[in-house]
Amino acid sequence: MRFLRPISVGDEVSCYCTLHQEGETSLAVKVETWVRERSGRHPEKVTEGVLTYVAVDDDGKPRSLRRIDQS
């Protein structure tokens, strides 16, 4: 995550996320955070990054993102 500038209390904050990459056991999501100051200025990007989420089983080991029907 890269922080471009601080966010002040009272600012309007919006987060936008898009799927960046999908693997067998993980997803990478691109996140951008924009802020509009209380003064109403045009929105400005304040953070960005790519977050990776890994699916794990009950033992904490990576598992497939594909759901297996257990019926």
N, C-alpha and C positions, 0 to 999 in steps of 0.2 A: 504494500500500500504506500502510495506516495502522497504526502500532505503538501499542498501548494500554499495554503494560508489558513489561519485559524478561523473558526466559526464563532460568532458572538451570540450570547443569550438573546433570544428574541428574533433571530434571523429565521427566515423560511428556508427549510432544507428539503431537497428532493434527491432521491437516489434512483439511478437508472441502471438496470442490470440486463445483460445479454449473455446468452450461452456462447462461450468462447471456444470450448473444445469438449468433446465427449469421448471418454475412453471406456474400457470394459468395466473398470471398477471405480472410476472417478469422473467428475465434472469440473471444468474450469469456467468460472463466471467472471466476466468483466464488469466491474462496478465503477460508475462515475457518480460523484456527489456534487451537486450544484447548490448554491446559496443565493438568496435574494435578501439583501439587507433591509432592515426596517424602513429605511429611507425610500425603498421602492426602486432602487437602481436595477439595471438589467442583471439577470442571473450571471453568476461567475462560477466556473468549475473550481472546487477547492480540494478534492481528493480524487484519486483514480487508482485502480489496481486490478489484478487478476487473482481471484481467490479459488483455491482448489479444494473440493470436498470429496472425500473418499468414503464409499460405502463399506461398512465393516459388519462382520457377523457377531454373534454373542461372545466369541473369544477374542474380539478385537482384531481379527485378521481381515484383510480386504476381501470383499465378496463381489460377485457380479451385480451390476445394476439391473440386469434382467430379472424380473420376478419369476420365481418358480412356483407353479401351481402345486400345492401340497395336498390337494383333495383326492 
